[in-house]
Amino acid sequence: YQRAQFTKVIGMDVPGKADALGLGWVYMAPKEGRPGIIQKTGGGGGFITYMAMIPQKNIGAFVVVTRSPLTRFKNMSDGINDLVTELSGNKPLVIPAS
């Protein structure tokens, strides 16, 4: 489903803007030099997980980290999104911190 078809999208934009959703998988449309990425978050039992892939390029990454009060999910997901983007041959747009 396209994002516009939902009345609410809550908690799905942490690793990047959810442009479409299906069976719990999120599609992030190409943006600012980044190709379209299919991703899924998860976790349980003291762990958090993140998977990002670009099927057209046969590229994917899966990460599992121990959950703690210091765990920063967005830092992990942004890093993985940058990794699969680099592996695809694209360069993500670097926006300086303000």
Long-range contacts (C-beta under 8 A, 24 or more apart in sequence): 14-41, 14-73, 14-74, 14-77, 15-39, 15-41, 15-50, 15-52, 15-73, 15-74, 15-77, 15-78, 15-80, 15-81, 16-77, 16-78, 16-81, 28-81, 32-92, 32-93, 33-85, 33-90, 33-91, 33-92, 33-93, 34-81, 34-85, 34-90, 34-92, 34-93, 35-85, 35-88, 35-90, 37-81, 37-84, 37-85, 39-77, 39-81, 41-73, 41-77, 43-67, 48-73, 48-76, 50-76, 50-77, 50-80, 52-77, 52-80, 52-81, 52-83, 52-84, 53-84, 54-84, 54-87, 54-88, 57-87, 57-88, 57-89, 59-84, 59-87, 59-88, 60-84
